[in-house]
Structures are given as C-alpha cells and as structure tokens.
Amino acid sequence: MDQEEPRNGDSTHNHHGLLHVSKKPKLALPISEPEIRDEFSHHQTGVARINNGSFGSCPKSVLAAQRKWQLKFLEQPDDFYFNTLRNGILKSRTVIKGLINADDVDEISLVDNATTAAAIVLQQIGRGFAERKFNQNDTVVMLHCAFQAVKKSIQAYVTRAGGSVVEVQLPFPLASEEEIIREFKEGLAKGKENGKRIRLAIIDHITSMPCVVIPVRKLVKICREEGVDQVFVDAAHAIGSVKIDVKEIGADFYVSNLHKWFFCPPAVAFLYCRNSKFSPDMHHPVVSHEFGKGLPVESAWIGTRDYSSQLVVPSVLEFVNRFEGGIEGIMKRNHEQVLKMGRMLAESWGTNLGSPSEMCAGMVMVGLPSRLKIMSEEDALKLRGHLRVYFGVEVPIHYLAPKEDDEGGARDKDGIISGYARISHQVYNTSEDYEKFRIAVLHLVEEKKICKLLSTE
Ligand SMILES: Cc1ncc(COP(=O)(O)O)c(C=O)c1O
C-alpha cells in the first residue's frame, strides 16, 4: 500500500522520499456519471439522500483502500505497528498540510472527529481554570448555535472548572455578514465586562443548524484586536466544502472532519494547532504510550484500534482528483447545484432561502411552507421522520422559534415561516432527489397535513 502508484500524477514522492502534494490535478479523463454512480452504489436505493452534511459519504474505491489497510494490519500486526502505521499517518497529515496551507506538518494531528478535537481544546482551557492560571469567571465566548456536543463539552470541562460562558445569538434568516459581526462584537464586550478576560472564543466556520458560512477570518481578527487569549474554529463542515487557508484565518486551533465533505470513511478529523506557547499543553483525551511527545504523535497511538480511516487520506486525494478541478471543482459545483436546487424549492413552495448565496457552501437552508405548522423541535423531528418513512427523503429540519416582536422573520402567503430544511449537495446527488422532496412537501400541504399529526412509523 505504501508504494502504491499515484494516479493522475497528483501525489508523488520526491527524491527525499517525502510526499509531495500537488493541488492542481493532472486529469487524464474525468470521472464519468456511471463511474460516480458505481462509486456510491452501496447507498440504499430509493432514498433521496440530501443530507450529506450530517454523516458525509465514502466512495467504494476509498472503502477498498481502507479494507487493504485493515488487512495489512491483520496480516502482520507487529510489523504494521513498528514499520507502517506512523509513516502512513504522517503521509495523511502531509496531504492535509498542503490542502490547508499550514506551515508545518507538526501543526496537524489526526483525531476521530470534531467532538474529540473540541475535547482537546476545551480540556486545555479547563486546566487553566482548575490550575488557577485563569481567574474564576473569566469567559469563553461562542455562538449560540454552536454544535450541541461542543456546548456540552464546555459545561463538562470549562464551566465546572469555574469559567463562565457568553453566547452570541446568530441572527437568522440573514441578509449579510455584517449582522453576525455586530452581534459578535457585542458578545466580546459582554465577555469582558467587569474586568473579566476572554480565555477562548469558539467560532464555527460553517454552523450546523441553521447552516451559515461565518466570516471567520474577520471574526478571528476582531478577537485579536480585542485581546482574546485563544481562538478555536470549529470547522467540522469545512474541508471539501470551502477553501481553507489556516494562515489567513489566523486561529490558534482549527478542526475539520474529513468524513463529512472530504469522502473519508468515519471517523477522522484533522486538528490544526498553530505552533505557539499553547502547543505543549495540548493533549489527546485518551492517554497512551506517547503522552508528552506532542499532540500529533500522541494522537497517532491511543491504544489498539482500527486506524484505517486515518490512513486513506492519500486515496481520497486520488478519488477527488478524478473530478474536473479536483476538490475545488467539486466544491464549486456542489455550491452552484445546492443553490440552484434551493431556489427551485423556495420558488415552488413560495418561501425563501435563509442566507445570501455567499454565506452558503454545499448546504442551504430553505424555508418550508407555514401551513405545515412547524411549532416546536418535536414537530421538526416528526416531519423529518415522516419524510424518511413515507417519502424516502432524508433531510434535516430546523425549527425557528418566532421572535416576540416578529422582527427579522420571513413570511409566506399564509404566515410566518417557522421551519427550514437544510439541503446538501454532494457528487452523488441528482436533481430528482430534490424533485422528490419538492413533491413530498407539496403533497403534505395539499392534504392539509400539519406536523403535530404526522406519523413517523
Ligand atoms: C459545527 C459542528 N461541530 C461539531 C460537529 C461534530 O462532529 P462529529 O460528530 O464528527 O464529532 C458537527 C457535526 O455535525 C458540527 O456540525
């Protein structure tokens, strides 16, 4: 596997034996539609899977590469452990370094997922409170719609140790990034009230629900100007859906799942930690033999387990380079297609999109007809379950609680829009998937169905 021939001349070894990653793929013949269908032929048929955002997707050729790694381990585990594993992980880290413009491969660690990366960052902050390096009540600032698992991690590691939290409300639906910047600045001011110090700001690059591309570079810059100690960008959805330049973004820590939009099998994420005085205190939550040797090495051995998803990153690069424009081409087409499909749905239902096109990547929020009466989180979940079971459509639904003053909300001809669907587009999607969704919703509206009464079995 180590010596596998590179395809399309995209990733090659130079005369020092180091992996060289060319960002510009040399394309022989772009992948054809039937080949794409074959790569994803393990997907359940009959399901309009317009939710790549939740769990991503992995093509057959990458699964085959993963299987080879698994067998290589089982054939001779000791040799694999001593001679193959670490070098294989280093190659994957080197690919990532090239893709995100990091300075040094030692700034990149591979971990299971964004949740693990959040634990690494937040445990470091928690230790600052527990060891009394920080004053009690110093703060962590984050977006109100930060991922639930990250919010729970703050409770577990930071608030318990004495830190306080300021949540910044994300306005939605949105017309411009200025609205976010304004709210964020207010959040920082609140975080600094009464002489408190902001020890950490957590900024999503692409929020999960509702999905919005956040002006992360501008917010990091504001954090620096306002004297925030450390900045963590939760970019779980970023790699494979937006261009990443970690130097330009300028955060201390930046995590992205590789299993969401970068075609890796679950579970693998990279955590970038900018070389800084904080680096020696970054530790994997699972302590093993390599503790104290730096996060990338600690993370590369956390006990006996399957490391294959971390080893297939070069194979993923081969896969994406079969597409015109490589991963950047895929990103561009997904963005264009998801917008086109989103606009088509909004027009047919007489609703709206949740944010302007430049604040979307491969996912878009589409308003649902108010006649469906989505009045709670439970209603949203019911509609999602109903669409899956009765219509074969997999799409997450967001409930948007109406504001008291009704300000900023969107309306359709029958009332306030209180529910949005988050649609994704990935290379395996076709316009029929969205058409199926469009018709399902129109059918429910015509039948005068309201969410509370929908069945999910
Ligand atoms: C913004 C954000 N952060 C963190 C996560 C957690 O990712 P994982 O479940 O892979 O740890 C997600 C998952 O959707 C997310 O959207």
The ligand as a MOL file (V3000), in Angstrom:
LIG
                    3D

  0  0  0     0  0            999 V3000
M  V30 BEGIN CTAB
M  V30 COUNTS 16 16 0 0 0
M  V30 BEGIN ATOM
M  V30 1 C -20.3050 22.5390 13.6980 0
M  V30 2 C -20.1050 21.1180 14.1370 0
M  V30 3 N -19.2360 20.8460 15.1210 0
M  V30 4 C -19.0070 19.5880 15.5330 0
M  V30 5 C -19.6430 18.5180 14.9590 0
M  V30 6 C -19.3780 17.1420 15.4720 0
M  V30 7 O -18.8460 16.2960 14.5180 0
M  V30 8 P -18.5690 14.7900 14.9200 0
M  V30 9 O -19.8830 14.1690 15.2940 0
M  V30 10 O -17.9790 14.1550 13.7150 0
M  V30 11 O -17.6440 14.8160 16.0860 0
M  V30 12 C -20.5690 18.7430 13.9230 0
M  V30 13 C -21.2830 17.6360 13.2900 0
M  V30 14 O -22.1960 17.7860 12.5130 0
M  V30 15 C -20.8170 20.0830 13.5090 0
M  V30 16 O -21.6830 20.3630 12.5440 0
M  V30 END ATOM
M  V30 BEGIN BOND
M  V30 1 1 1 2
M  V30 2 1 2 3
M  V30 3 2 2 15
M  V30 4 2 3 4
M  V30 5 1 4 5
M  V30 6 1 5 6
M  V30 7 2 5 12
M  V30 8 1 6 7
M  V30 9 1 7 8
M  V30 10 2 8 9
M  V30 11 1 8 10
M  V30 12 1 8 11
M  V30 13 1 12 13
M  V30 14 1 12 15
M  V30 15 2 13 14
M  V30 16 1 15 16
M  V30 END BOND
M  V30 END CTAB
M  END
